[in-house]
Every structure is written in structure tokens, then in C-alpha cells.
Amino acid sequence: MIRSARRETPCRRSQRGAGALIVVLLLFVVISLVAAYTSRSMIFEQQTSANYSRSSVALEAAEAGIGWAVGMLNTAQAVDTACVPNATGTPFRTSYLVLDPKSATPVAPTPWISAFGNGLTCVRTGDGAWTCSCPVGAAATPSVPAVAANAVQGSFAVQFGSPNPNGSMLLTSTACTTADYNCLLQSTWKSGQAVAQVQATVALKGAISAPPPAALTSGGAVSVTNMRVSSLSNLVAIDSAGASSTNPTWVGLPPGTPLPPPNSGVVQSDTSLPPTADMLFTSVFGTSRNTYQWLPSTVFLQCPAQCDAATLSSTAAANPGRALWLSGNADLASAVTIGSPTGPVVIIATGNITTSAAVRIYGLVYAATLTANSTPLIQGAAVVEGDVTGSGTPTIVYDLGLLTWLRLAAGTFAVVPGSWSLK
């Protein structure tokens, strides 16, 4: 039997085509949903990455603000309103912290207070450098360096807090991902900006740890032909570990005060003094000489090229509150003034200091040896690791006020360990 082929009718073909179309449409919808979900996840990931990137920029900028402020305090450089070193500007430390020597007494909690809070701002520009603003004066208008519109660039504003009773100070750095005045200086921000605020406590490590016991302290022998001493707060003129052949003349005593008897105020062969030079240094400065030499606030000078009296005078004036470290021997051969009654200086010499002119020094002089020729004046104190010699007529005025100022108002600022916090 021969069977005939079954022919598909047009209606059946139409039904099969409609079914296939439905399947295709369903697959298209499924694929579209998958694509939409994938796109949504990618957008979410992109937004999350952008947020993480902005928050990282803000946090790093806030950290940079703390480091920048501490560094500027320790350089004590004269800067202009753009925070750039400028000889005609004002020292950063004295512009933003009030260092009052009159309150620098042993019982005072701290000698410095905040000058004003806002105004110190910096913005990281496209070339990786920081453009800063350092307004000077209580009436100065804070400003924010300009950057390109909508640019994601780290910026920070630094604020000094009021001093604590223990002499420390709260430092606050507010950072944003754009240079926005409201964000940096008023703690208000717009959508799309990242903000971070870091706080840390900073404290001042004094330029000296404790005032020396006498106008002149020597780890060796003292043999100066003539010496004039004056002290209103300490009756010890010379304290030496070796012999002393000097009979000092007391000067500058208040009217009506009887003169001390000959050889009074001279302590020689003092076994209570530190037995080594390193121990003597540590007793005065509270740290080792290697550490002190490389503190951020120490100015290193190479002798003899940078150690003449005129250079020391100008360097001390340009770096208030910083110690001068003289590497080698120094000959002070000109009658200049180094330091001042309101801004004393610490001079540390690894070699011999020779005074061959009527130089005037306000502060603490520390040297390996001292040759006192001519008629120098040291108001504060002098500490010598070895012998003190000379044929001049030096005058040493023991000034506890200046020494206390060096202990409480000069030195190195450092972040107190464990004080960091993220607001």
C-alpha cells in the first residue's frame, strides 16, 4: 500500500512560528533582565569604588594635615601668606602660637595658647604639590586655594585647639576631596564629597629638660683670670667637677644687698655632677646627643664656615625656639647679640667655643670646652663638658626666667603616642 505524504497546512505553520517567536521573546526578556542586573551591579561597584577612592583621598589628606602642621611648627620658618619660606614673612610658630615668656614659670601649665583656629588650608594640585594659605593676624580672612571645578583633589584645613593643663594641645585636621570653603572651614559639605577629620594631641619637648644648677657648670676645671657673675635666683656661681682657680666677682645685685664673701658660690670637685660627658648632656637636655642632634627643630651648622657670631645671630633670629647645633669649633669674634631677652637660644657646640669679642648671648650655651677671652656676656647659663679657660672678663648672669622659657616654650613638637583619633 502506498501512503501519501502529509502536507502541513498554513494554519499549523503559523502556530509553530508563533510558538518559536514566544520562546525567542522570552529568551530576550531573560537576557535583558540578566544584562540589566549585571549593569546595575557594575554601576553599584563603580559607585562603591568611587566612594572608597574619595574617602581614601580625604583620610590621607587629613593625615597629611597633621604631619604638615607639626612639621611647620618645628621648622619655625618665616613664611608668607602662601606658607612659602620668605625672609620678609613671619615665623610660622610665633604666628600661630602665642609663646609668652612671662607665663613660662615652673608652675604654669603651658606658656602657649592658640592664636586663632581657622585659616590654615592646603590643596593638592594636579602636579602633586600642595598650594597653601597661611593668613597672619587675628583679623585675617581665611581663604581656600582655588582648583579646577569638580576636581577630585585632596585638601585640608588645620585648627589648633586650646592648650590642656598638662601642656599638650589638640590638633584637628579636616579634609575634603575638593577645595570647598564650607567643607573645610565650616564642616558642611555637599553631596558627592568625601570628608574626613583626624585629631591628634601634640606636645612640646622642651629645648632643655631642666635648668643647670649654676651659672657655669663644668665637667672639668675652671681657670679664668676674671669672671663676673650675677644671679637673683641662684647663689651658686660655678659648679665644677674639677678644680676652680677663679674667684668670681658678683655684680648686678639689688641695691643694699651685701656682697657675698670671696669664693662664695663656688663648688669645686663636685662628685654629684654626672661623671661622663654623655650623662651630663642627658641631664640637661633629657635625651641623648645623637637623638637631640636630629630632632626636627634642631638647626645643624657646620663649623667653622657657619659658626661665626654674625651667622649665629641671624640664624637664631630666623629660627625662634630652635636649638643651634654647631658641629666643630666656633670662634665668636664680633660684638653681636645672639638671641634676645624675649627669644633666648640654645647653642650646642661639639667642639670648643672661643669668645674673642664682646658678644652677648641670651639663653643656654653648651660646649665641649670653653675659652672665655674678651668681655662676653652670657645671660641664662653655660654648661661645659670639659675645661673652661681664658684670659678675658666674661659675665655670666644666671637667668632662671630665660631657662624656664627654653624648657616650656622652645623645642620640638611631637604627636603624643596613642592620641590619634578619627572623627
C-alpha positions as a Markdown table, in Angstrom:
| # | Residue | x | y | z |
|---|---|---|---|---|
| 1 | Met | 0.0 | 0.0 | 0.0 |
| 2 | Ile | 1.3 | 3.4 | -0.9 |
| 3 | Arg | 0.9 | 6.1 | 1.7 |
| 4 | Ser | 0.8 | 9.7 | 0.6 |
| 5 | Ala | 3.0 | 12.4 | 2.3 |
| 6 | Arg | 1.2 | 14.5 | 4.9 |
| 7 | Arg | 1.1 | 18.1 | 3.9 |
| 8 | Glu | 1.3 | 20.8 | 6.6 |
| 9 | Thr | -1.4 | 23.3 | 6.4 |
| 10 | Pro | -0.8 | 27.1 | 6.6 |
| 11 | Cys | -2.5 | 27.3 | 9.9 |
| 12 | Arg | -0.2 | 24.8 | 11.5 |
| 13 | Arg | 2.8 | 26.6 | 10.2 |
| 14 | Ser | 1.6 | 29.8 | 11.7 |
| 15 | Gln | 1.1 | 28.2 | 15.1 |
| 16 | Arg | 4.6 | 26.8 | 15.1 |
| 17 | Gly | 6.1 | 30.2 | 14.1 |
| 18 | Ala | 4.1 | 31.9 | 16.9 |
| 19 | Gly | 5.5 | 29.4 | 19.4 |
| 20 | Ala | 9.0 | 30.0 | 18.3 |
| 21 | Leu | 8.6 | 33.7 | 18.5 |
| 22 | Ile | 7.3 | 33.5 | 22.0 |
| 23 | Val | 10.3 | 31.4 | 23.0 |
| 24 | Val | 12.6 | 33.9 | 21.4 |
| 25 | Leu | 10.9 | 36.8 | 23.2 |
| 26 | Leu | 11.1 | 35.0 | 26.5 |
| 27 | Leu | 14.8 | 34.4 | 26.0 |
| 28 | Phe | 15.3 | 38.0 | 25.0 |
| 29 | Val | 13.5 | 39.2 | 28.2 |
| 30 | Val | 15.6 | 36.9 | 30.3 |
| 31 | Ile | 18.8 | 38.1 | 28.7 |
| 32 | Ser | 17.7 | 41.7 | 29.1 |
| 33 | Leu | 17.0 | 41.1 | 32.8 |
| 34 | Val | 20.4 | 39.5 | 33.2 |
| 35 | Ala | 22.1 | 42.3 | 31.4 |
| 36 | Ala | 20.2 | 44.9 | 33.5 |
| 37 | Tyr | 21.1 | 43.2 | 36.7 |
| 38 | Thr | 24.7 | 42.9 | 35.6 |
| 39 | Ser | 24.7 | 46.6 | 34.6 |
| 40 | Arg | 23.2 | 47.5 | 37.9 |
| 41 | Ser | 25.9 | 45.6 | 39.8 |
| 42 | Met | 28.6 | 47.2 | 37.7 |
| 43 | Ile | 27.2 | 50.7 | 38.4 |
| 44 | Phe | 27.0 | 49.8 | 42.1 |
| 45 | Glu | 30.6 | 48.6 | 42.1 |
| 46 | Gln | 31.7 | 51.7 | 40.3 |
| 47 | Gln | 29.9 | 53.9 | 42.8 |
| 48 | Thr | 31.4 | 51.9 | 45.7 |
| 49 | Ser | 34.9 | 52.2 | 44.2 |
| 50 | Ala | 34.4 | 55.9 | 43.7 |
| 51 | Asn | 33.3 | 56.3 | 47.3 |
| 52 | Tyr | 36.2 | 54.3 | 48.6 |
| 53 | Ser | 38.6 | 56.3 | 46.4 |
| 54 | Arg | 37.2 | 59.6 | 47.7 |
| 55 | Ser | 37.2 | 58.5 | 51.3 |
| 56 | Ser | 40.8 | 57.3 | 50.9 |
| 57 | Val | 41.8 | 60.7 | 49.4 |
| 58 | Ala | 40.1 | 62.5 | 52.3 |
| 59 | Leu | 41.6 | 60.4 | 55.0 |
| 60 | Glu | 45.1 | 60.6 | 53.5 |
| 61 | Ala | 44.7 | 64.4 | 53.2 |
| 62 | Ala | 43.6 | 64.7 | 56.8 |
| 63 | Glu | 46.7 | 62.7 | 57.9 |
| 64 | Ala | 48.8 | 65.0 | 55.7 |
| 65 | Gly | 47.3 | 68.0 | 57.5 |
| 66 | Ile | 48.5 | 66.7 | 60.9 |
| 67 | Gly | 52.0 | 66.0 | 59.6 |
| 68 | Trp | 52.2 | 69.3 | 57.8 |
| 69 | Ala | 51.2 | 71.3 | 60.8 |
| 70 | Val | 53.7 | 69.5 | 63.1 |
| 71 | Gly | 56.4 | 70.0 | 60.5 |
| 72 | Met | 55.7 | 73.7 | 60.1 |
| 73 | Leu | 55.7 | 74.2 | 63.9 |
| 74 | Asn | 59.1 | 72.5 | 64.1 |
| 75 | Thr | 60.7 | 74.4 | 61.2 |
| 76 | Ala | 59.7 | 77.8 | 62.8 |
| 77 | Gln | 60.5 | 79.3 | 59.4 |
| 78 | Ala | 59.4 | 82.8 | 58.4 |
| 79 | Val | 56.7 | 82.3 | 55.7 |
| 80 | Asp | 54.5 | 84.5 | 53.7 |
| 81 | Thr | 50.7 | 84.2 | 53.4 |
| 82 | Ala | 51.2 | 81.3 | 50.9 |
| 83 | Cys | 53.1 | 79.3 | 53.6 |
| 84 | Val | 56.3 | 79.7 | 51.4 |
| 85 | Pro | 59.6 | 80.4 | 53.2 |
| 86 | Asn | 60.2 | 84.2 | 52.9 |
| 87 | Ala | 62.7 | 86.2 | 54.8 |
| 88 | Thr | 60.3 | 89.1 | 55.0 |
| 89 | Gly | 57.5 | 87.0 | 56.4 |
| 90 | Thr | 56.8 | 86.0 | 59.9 |
| 91 | Pro | 57.9 | 82.7 | 61.7 |
| 92 | Phe | 55.1 | 80.1 | 61.5 |
| 93 | Arg | 55.4 | 79.1 | 65.1 |
| 94 | Thr | 55.2 | 82.6 | 66.6 |
| 95 | Ser | 52.3 | 83.5 | 64.1 |
| 96 | Tyr | 50.0 | 80.7 | 65.2 |
| 97 | Leu | 51.1 | 80.0 | 68.8 |
| 98 | Val | 51.5 | 82.6 | 71.5 |
| 99 | Leu | 54.7 | 82.0 | 73.3 |
| 100 | Asp | 54.6 | 84.2 | 76.4 |
| 101 | Pro | 57.9 | 84.2 | 78.3 |
| 102 | Lys | 56.2 | 86.0 | 81.2 |
| 103 | Ser | 54.0 | 82.9 | 81.9 |
| 104 | Ala | 56.8 | 80.5 | 81.5 |
| 105 | Thr | 57.2 | 79.7 | 85.1 |
| 106 | Pro | 57.7 | 76.3 | 86.7 |
| 107 | Val | 54.1 | 76.2 | 88.0 |
| 108 | Ala | 52.5 | 77.3 | 84.7 |
| 109 | Pro | 50.6 | 74.5 | 82.9 |
| 110 | Thr | 51.7 | 75.8 | 79.5 |
| 111 | Pro | 53.1 | 79.0 | 78.1 |
| 112 | Trp | 51.4 | 78.9 | 74.7 |
| 113 | Ile | 47.8 | 79.3 | 73.6 |
| 114 | Ser | 46.0 | 79.1 | 70.2 |
| 115 | Ala | 46.2 | 82.4 | 68.3 |
| 116 | Phe | 43.1 | 81.6 | 66.2 |
| 117 | Gly | 41.6 | 78.4 | 64.9 |
| 118 | Asn | 40.7 | 78.5 | 61.2 |
| 119 | Gly | 42.6 | 79.7 | 58.2 |
| 120 | Leu | 45.4 | 77.2 | 57.6 |
| 121 | Thr | 44.4 | 75.4 | 54.4 |
| 122 | Cys | 46.2 | 73.4 | 51.7 |
| 123 | Val | 45.0 | 71.9 | 48.4 |
| 124 | Arg | 46.9 | 69.2 | 46.5 |
| 125 | Thr | 47.1 | 70.4 | 42.9 |
| 126 | Gly | 47.4 | 68.4 | 39.7 |
| 127 | Asp | 51.2 | 68.3 | 39.7 |
| 128 | Gly | 51.2 | 66.7 | 43.1 |
| 129 | Ala | 52.3 | 69.8 | 45.0 |
| 130 | Trp | 50.4 | 71.5 | 47.9 |
| 131 | Thr | 49.1 | 75.0 | 47.5 |
| 132 | Cys | 48.6 | 76.5 | 50.9 |
| 133 | Ser | 47.2 | 79.6 | 52.6 |
| 134 | Cys | 48.7 | 81.0 | 55.9 |
| 135 | Pro | 46.8 | 84.1 | 56.8 |
| 136 | Val | 48.5 | 86.2 | 59.5 |
| 137 | Gly | 46.8 | 88.2 | 62.2 |
| 138 | Ala | 43.6 | 87.8 | 64.2 |
| 139 | Ala | 41.7 | 89.8 | 61.6 |
| 140 | Ala | 43.0 | 87.9 | 58.6 |
| 141 | Thr | 40.3 | 86.4 | 56.3 |
| 142 | Pro | 40.7 | 82.6 | 55.9 |
| 143 | Ser | 40.9 | 81.5 | 52.3 |
| 144 | Val | 41.0 | 78.3 | 50.3 |
| 145 | Pro | 43.3 | 78.0 | 47.3 |
| 146 | Ala | 41.4 | 77.6 | 44.1 |
| 147 | Val | 41.4 | 74.5 | 41.9 |
| 148 | Ala | 39.6 | 73.3 | 38.8 |
| 149 | Ala | 35.8 | 72.9 | 39.1 |
| 150 | Asn | 34.7 | 69.4 | 40.2 |
| 151 | Ala | 38.2 | 68.3 | 40.5 |
| 152 | Val | 38.8 | 65.4 | 43.0 |
| 153 | Gln | 41.8 | 66.8 | 44.8 |
| 154 | Gly | 42.6 | 66.4 | 48.5 |
| 155 | Ser | 42.5 | 69.5 | 50.7 |
| 156 | Phe | 42.7 | 70.1 | 54.4 |
| 157 | Ala | 42.3 | 72.8 | 57.0 |
| 158 | Val | 44.2 | 72.7 | 60.3 |
| 159 | Gln | 42.9 | 74.0 | 63.6 |
| 160 | Phe | 44.8 | 74.5 | 66.8 |
| 161 | Gly | 42.9 | 73.7 | 70.0 |
| 162 | Ser | 43.3 | 75.4 | 73.4 |
| 163 | Pro | 46.2 | 74.0 | 75.5 |
| 164 | Asn | 45.5 | 71.4 | 78.0 |
| 165 | Pro | 46.6 | 71.7 | 81.7 |
| 166 | Asn | 49.5 | 69.3 | 81.1 |
| 167 | Gly | 50.9 | 71.5 | 78.3 |
| 168 | Ser | 49.6 | 69.4 | 75.3 |
| 169 | Met | 47.3 | 70.7 | 72.6 |
| 170 | Leu | 44.6 | 69.2 | 70.4 |
| 171 | Leu | 45.3 | 69.4 | 66.7 |
| 172 | Thr | 42.4 | 68.9 | 64.3 |
| 173 | Ser | 42.7 | 68.4 | 60.5 |
| 174 | Thr | 39.6 | 68.5 | 58.4 |
| 175 | Ala | 40.0 | 67.2 | 54.8 |
| 176 | Cys | 37.7 | 67.1 | 51.8 |
| 177 | Thr | 38.0 | 65.8 | 48.2 |
| 178 | Thr | 37.6 | 69.3 | 46.8 |
| 179 | Ala | 38.6 | 72.8 | 47.7 |
| 180 | Asp | 35.4 | 73.9 | 49.3 |
| 181 | Tyr | 35.3 | 76.7 | 51.9 |
| 182 | Asn | 32.2 | 75.4 | 53.6 |
| 183 | Cys | 33.6 | 71.9 | 53.8 |
| 184 | Leu | 37.0 | 72.8 | 55.1 |
| 185 | Leu | 36.3 | 75.7 | 57.4 |
| 186 | Gln | 32.6 | 75.3 | 58.4 |
| 187 | Ser | 32.3 | 71.5 | 58.5 |
| 188 | Thr | 29.4 | 71.5 | 56.0 |
| 189 | Trp | 29.6 | 69.7 | 52.7 |
| 190 | Lys | 27.7 | 68.9 | 49.5 |
| 191 | Ser | 26.6 | 65.6 | 48.1 |
| 192 | Gly | 29.4 | 63.7 | 46.2 |
| 193 | Gln | 32.2 | 65.0 | 48.5 |
| 194 | Ala | 34.1 | 62.8 | 50.9 |
| 195 | Val | 35.1 | 64.3 | 54.3 |
| 196 | Ala | 37.5 | 63.0 | 57.0 |
| 197 | Gln | 38.5 | 64.6 | 60.2 |
| 198 | Val | 41.6 | 63.4 | 62.2 |
| 199 | Gln | 42.6 | 64.6 | 65.6 |
| 200 | Ala | 45.9 | 64.2 | 67.4 |
| 201 | Thr | 47.4 | 65.6 | 70.6 |
| 202 | Val | 50.7 | 67.3 | 70.2 |
| 203 | Ala | 53.1 | 68.3 | 73.0 |
| 204 | Leu | 56.2 | 70.3 | 73.2 |
| 205 | Lys | 59.5 | 68.6 | 74.1 |
| 206 | Gly | 61.4 | 71.4 | 75.7 |
| 207 | Ala | 64.7 | 72.6 | 74.3 |
| 208 | Ile | 66.2 | 71.8 | 77.7 |
| 209 | Ser | 65.0 | 69.3 | 80.3 |
| 210 | Ala | 66.0 | 71.1 | 83.5 |
| 211 | Pro | 67.8 | 74.3 | 84.3 |
| 212 | Pro | 71.5 | 73.7 | 85.2 |
| 213 | Pro | 72.5 | 74.1 | 88.8 |
| 214 | Ala | 74.8 | 77.1 | 88.4 |
| 215 | Ala | 75.6 | 80.0 | 86.2 |
| 216 | Leu | 78.6 | 78.0 | 85.0 |
| 217 | Thr | 78.6 | 74.2 | 85.2 |
| 218 | Ser | 81.8 | 72.4 | 84.2 |
| 219 | Gly | 82.7 | 68.8 | 83.9 |
| 220 | Gly | 86.4 | 69.8 | 84.1 |
| 221 | Ala | 88.5 | 72.5 | 85.7 |
| 222 | Val | 87.7 | 76.3 | 85.6 |
| 223 | Ser | 90.6 | 78.6 | 85.3 |
| 224 | Val | 89.5 | 82.1 | 84.1 |
| 225 | Thr | 91.5 | 85.1 | 85.1 |
| 226 | Asn | 88.5 | 87.2 | 85.9 |
| 227 | Met | 84.8 | 86.3 | 85.9 |
| 228 | Arg | 81.8 | 88.4 | 86.8 |
| 229 | Val | 78.6 | 86.6 | 87.9 |
| 230 | Ser | 75.1 | 87.8 | 88.7 |
| 231 | Ser | 72.2 | 85.8 | 90.0 |
| 232 | Leu | 68.9 | 86.8 | 91.7 |
| 233 | Ser | 67.6 | 83.2 | 91.9 |
| 234 | Asn | 70.7 | 81.1 | 92.4 |
| 235 | Leu | 73.7 | 81.7 | 94.7 |
| 236 | Val | 75.8 | 79.0 | 93.0 |
| 237 | Ala | 78.1 | 80.8 | 90.6 |
| 238 | Ile | 80.4 | 78.0 | 89.5 |
| 239 | Asp | 79.9 | 74.2 | 89.9 |
| 240 | Ser | 82.8 | 72.2 | 88.6 |
| 241 | Ala | 83.8 | 68.5 | 88.7 |
| 242 | Gly | 87.5 | 69.6 | 88.7 |
| 243 | Ala | 89.4 | 72.4 | 90.5 |
| 244 | Ser | 88.4 | 76.0 | 90.2 |
| 245 | Ser | 91.0 | 78.8 | 90.4 |
| 246 | Thr | 88.5 | 81.5 | 89.7 |
| 247 | Asn | 87.3 | 84.0 | 92.3 |
| 248 | Pro | 84.2 | 85.4 | 90.7 |
| 249 | Thr | 83.1 | 89.0 | 91.2 |
| 250 | Trp | 79.4 | 89.3 | 92.0 |
| 251 | Val | 77.7 | 92.1 | 90.0 |
| 252 | Gly | 74.1 | 93.2 | 89.4 |
| 253 | Leu | 72.9 | 92.6 | 92.9 |
| 254 | Pro | 69.9 | 94.7 | 94.1 |
| 255 | Pro | 70.8 | 97.9 | 95.9 |
| 256 | Gly | 71.6 | 97.3 | 99.5 |
| 257 | Thr | 72.4 | 93.7 | 99.1 |
| 258 | Pro | 75.7 | 92.8 | 100.8 |
| 259 | Leu | 78.3 | 91.4 | 98.5 |
| 260 | Pro | 78.9 | 87.6 | 99.0 |
| 261 | Pro | 82.2 | 86.8 | 100.6 |
| 262 | Pro | 85.2 | 85.8 | 98.4 |
| 263 | Asn | 85.0 | 82.4 | 96.8 |
| 264 | Ser | 81.3 | 82.2 | 97.7 |
| 265 | Gly | 79.1 | 80.4 | 95.3 |
| 266 | Val | 82.0 | 78.3 | 94.0 |
| 267 | Val | 81.6 | 74.5 | 94.2 |
| 268 | Gln | 84.6 | 72.5 | 93.0 |
| 269 | Ser | 85.4 | 68.8 | 92.8 |
| 270 | Asp | 81.7 | 68.2 | 92.9 |
| 271 | Thr | 81.2 | 64.5 | 92.8 |
| 272 | Ser | 77.4 | 64.8 | 92.4 |
| 273 | Leu | 77.8 | 66.1 | 88.8 |
| 274 | Pro | 77.3 | 63.5 | 86.1 |
| 275 | Pro | 80.6 | 61.6 | 85.7 |
| 276 | Thr | 80.6 | 61.4 | 81.9 |
| 277 | Ala | 80.0 | 63.9 | 79.1 |
| 278 | Asp | 77.1 | 61.9 | 77.7 |
| 279 | Met | 75.4 | 61.7 | 81.1 |
| 280 | Leu | 75.9 | 65.5 | 81.6 |
| 281 | Phe | 74.3 | 66.1 | 78.2 |
| 282 | Thr | 71.3 | 63.9 | 79.0 |
| 283 | Ser | 70.8 | 65.6 | 82.4 |
| 284 | Val | 70.5 | 69.0 | 80.7 |
| 285 | Phe | 68.5 | 68.0 | 77.6 |
| 286 | Gly | 66.6 | 64.9 | 78.7 |
| 287 | Thr | 67.8 | 62.8 | 75.7 |
| 288 | Ser | 71.0 | 61.5 | 74.1 |
| 289 | Arg | 73.1 | 63.8 | 71.9 |
| 290 | Asn | 72.5 | 61.6 | 68.9 |
| 291 | Thr | 68.8 | 61.9 | 69.2 |
| 292 | Tyr | 68.8 | 65.7 | 70.0 |
| 293 | Gln | 71.1 | 66.4 | 67.0 |
| 294 | Trp | 68.5 | 65.1 | 64.6 |
| 295 | Leu | 65.3 | 66.5 | 66.1 |
| 296 | Pro | 63.2 | 68.4 | 63.6 |
| 297 | Ser | 63.6 | 71.6 | 65.5 |
| 298 | Thr | 67.4 | 71.5 | 65.7 |
| 299 | Val | 69.3 | 73.7 | 63.2 |
| 300 | Phe | 72.6 | 72.0 | 62.1 |
| 301 | Leu | 75.5 | 74.3 | 61.4 |
| 302 | Gln | 78.9 | 73.1 | 60.0 |
| 303 | Cys | 81.9 | 74.8 | 61.6 |
| 304 | Pro | 83.8 | 77.0 | 61.0 |
| 305 | Ala | 82.0 | 78.2 | 57.9 |
| 306 | Gln | 78.6 | 78.6 | 59.5 |
| 307 | Cys | 79.7 | 79.3 | 63.1 |
| 308 | Asp | 80.8 | 82.9 | 63.2 |
| 309 | Ala | 79.0 | 85.2 | 65.6 |
| 310 | Ala | 77.1 | 87.1 | 62.9 |
| 311 | Thr | 75.8 | 83.9 | 61.3 |
| 312 | Leu | 74.6 | 82.6 | 64.6 |
| 313 | Ser | 72.9 | 85.9 | 65.4 |
| 314 | Ser | 70.9 | 85.9 | 62.1 |
| 315 | Thr | 70.2 | 82.1 | 62.3 |
| 316 | Ala | 68.8 | 82.4 | 65.8 |
| 317 | Ala | 66.6 | 85.4 | 64.8 |
| 318 | Ala | 65.3 | 83.4 | 61.8 |
| 319 | Asn | 64.6 | 80.3 | 63.8 |
| 320 | Pro | 62.9 | 81.3 | 67.1 |
| 321 | Gly | 62.5 | 78.4 | 69.6 |
| 322 | Arg | 65.0 | 76.2 | 67.8 |
| 323 | Ala | 68.4 | 74.9 | 69.0 |
| 324 | Leu | 71.6 | 75.7 | 67.1 |
| 325 | Trp | 73.9 | 72.6 | 66.8 |
| 326 | Leu | 77.5 | 73.7 | 66.0 |
| 327 | Ser | 79.5 | 70.8 | 64.5 |
| 328 | Gly | 83.1 | 71.7 | 65.4 |
| 329 | Asn | 84.8 | 74.7 | 66.9 |
| 330 | Ala | 83.4 | 78.1 | 66.9 |
| 331 | Asp | 85.1 | 81.5 | 67.3 |
| 332 | Leu | 82.8 | 84.3 | 68.2 |
| 333 | Ala | 84.9 | 87.2 | 67.1 |
| 334 | Ser | 82.3 | 90.0 | 66.7 |
| 335 | Ala | 80.4 | 92.0 | 69.2 |
| 336 | Val | 76.9 | 91.0 | 68.2 |
| 337 | Thr | 73.8 | 89.8 | 70.1 |
| 338 | Ile | 72.7 | 86.2 | 69.7 |
| 339 | Gly | 69.1 | 85.6 | 71.0 |
| 340 | Ser | 67.2 | 88.1 | 73.0 |
| 341 | Pro | 65.5 | 88.5 | 76.4 |
| 342 | Thr | 62.2 | 87.6 | 74.8 |
| 343 | Gly | 63.6 | 84.9 | 72.5 |
| 344 | Pro | 66.5 | 83.1 | 74.1 |
| 345 | Val | 68.5 | 80.5 | 72.2 |
| 346 | Val | 70.2 | 77.1 | 72.9 |
| 347 | Ile | 73.7 | 76.8 | 71.4 |
| 348 | Ile | 75.3 | 73.4 | 71.5 |
| 349 | Ala | 78.9 | 73.0 | 70.2 |
| 350 | Thr | 80.5 | 69.6 | 69.7 |
| 351 | Gly | 83.9 | 71.4 | 70.0 |
| 352 | Asn | 85.4 | 74.5 | 71.6 |
| 353 | Ile | 83.7 | 77.8 | 71.8 |
| 354 | Thr | 86.0 | 80.8 | 71.9 |
| 355 | Thr | 84.7 | 84.3 | 72.7 |
| 356 | Ser | 87.2 | 86.7 | 71.4 |
| 357 | Ala | 84.8 | 89.7 | 71.3 |
| 358 | Ala | 82.2 | 91.3 | 73.4 |
| 359 | Val | 79.4 | 89.0 | 72.2 |
| 360 | Arg | 76.1 | 88.9 | 74.0 |
| 361 | Ile | 74.3 | 85.6 | 74.3 |
| 362 | Tyr | 70.8 | 85.2 | 75.7 |
| 363 | Gly | 70.0 | 81.6 | 76.6 |
| 364 | Leu | 72.0 | 78.4 | 77.3 |
| 365 | Val | 75.5 | 77.8 | 75.9 |
| 366 | Tyr | 76.6 | 74.1 | 75.9 |
| 367 | Ala | 80.1 | 73.2 | 74.6 |
| 368 | Ala | 82.8 | 70.6 | 74.9 |
| 369 | Thr | 85.2 | 73.2 | 76.1 |
| 370 | Leu | 85.1 | 77.0 | 76.5 |
| 371 | Thr | 87.7 | 79.7 | 76.1 |
| 372 | Ala | 86.5 | 82.9 | 77.5 |
| 373 | Asn | 88.5 | 85.8 | 76.1 |
| 374 | Ser | 87.5 | 89.4 | 75.8 |
| 375 | Thr | 84.3 | 90.5 | 77.6 |
| 376 | Pro | 81.4 | 88.2 | 76.6 |
| 377 | Leu | 78.0 | 88.2 | 78.3 |
| 378 | Ile | 76.0 | 85.1 | 78.7 |
| 379 | Gln | 72.6 | 85.7 | 80.2 |
| 380 | Gly | 71.0 | 82.4 | 81.1 |
| 381 | Ala | 73.7 | 79.8 | 81.9 |
| 382 | Ala | 76.7 | 77.9 | 80.5 |
| 383 | Val | 77.4 | 74.2 | 80.7 |
| 384 | Val | 80.8 | 72.9 | 79.6 |
| 385 | Glu | 81.7 | 69.2 | 79.4 |
| 386 | Gly | 85.5 | 69.9 | 79.8 |
| 387 | Asp | 87.7 | 72.7 | 80.9 |
| 388 | Val | 86.9 | 76.4 | 81.0 |
| 389 | Thr | 89.9 | 78.7 | 80.3 |
| 390 | Gly | 90.5 | 82.2 | 79.2 |
| 391 | Ser | 92.1 | 85.5 | 79.9 |
| 392 | Gly | 89.1 | 87.7 | 79.5 |
| 393 | Thr | 86.5 | 89.1 | 81.8 |
| 394 | Pro | 83.3 | 87.1 | 81.0 |
| 395 | Thr | 80.0 | 87.9 | 82.6 |
| 396 | Ile | 77.5 | 85.1 | 83.3 |
| 397 | Val | 74.1 | 86.0 | 84.5 |
| 398 | Tyr | 72.1 | 83.1 | 85.8 |
| 399 | Asp | 68.6 | 83.8 | 84.5 |
| 400 | Leu | 66.0 | 81.3 | 85.6 |
| 401 | Gly | 63.3 | 83.0 | 83.6 |
| 402 | Leu | 65.1 | 82.5 | 80.3 |
| 403 | Leu | 66.0 | 78.9 | 81.2 |
| 404 | Thr | 62.4 | 78.1 | 82.1 |
| 405 | Trp | 61.3 | 79.7 | 78.8 |
| 406 | Leu | 63.6 | 77.3 | 77.0 |
| 407 | Arg | 62.1 | 74.4 | 78.9 |
| 408 | Leu | 58.5 | 75.3 | 78.4 |
| 409 | Ala | 58.2 | 77.4 | 75.2 |
| 410 | Ala | 61.0 | 76.2 | 72.9 |
| 411 | Gly | 61.9 | 72.9 | 71.5 |
| 412 | Thr | 60.3 | 70.2 | 69.3 |
| 413 | Phe | 56.6 | 69.5 | 68.8 |
| 414 | Ala | 55.6 | 65.8 | 68.6 |
| 415 | Val | 52.4 | 63.8 | 68.4 |
| 416 | Val | 51.6 | 62.1 | 71.7 |
| 417 | Pro | 51.6 | 58.3 | 71.1 |
| 418 | Gly | 48.1 | 56.9 | 71.3 |
| 419 | Ser | 46.3 | 60.2 | 70.8 |
| 420 | Trp | 45.3 | 59.8 | 67.2 |
| 421 | Ser | 41.5 | 59.6 | 66.6 |
| 422 | Leu | 39.2 | 59.6 | 63.6 |
| 423 | Lys | 36.1 | 61.8 | 63.9 |
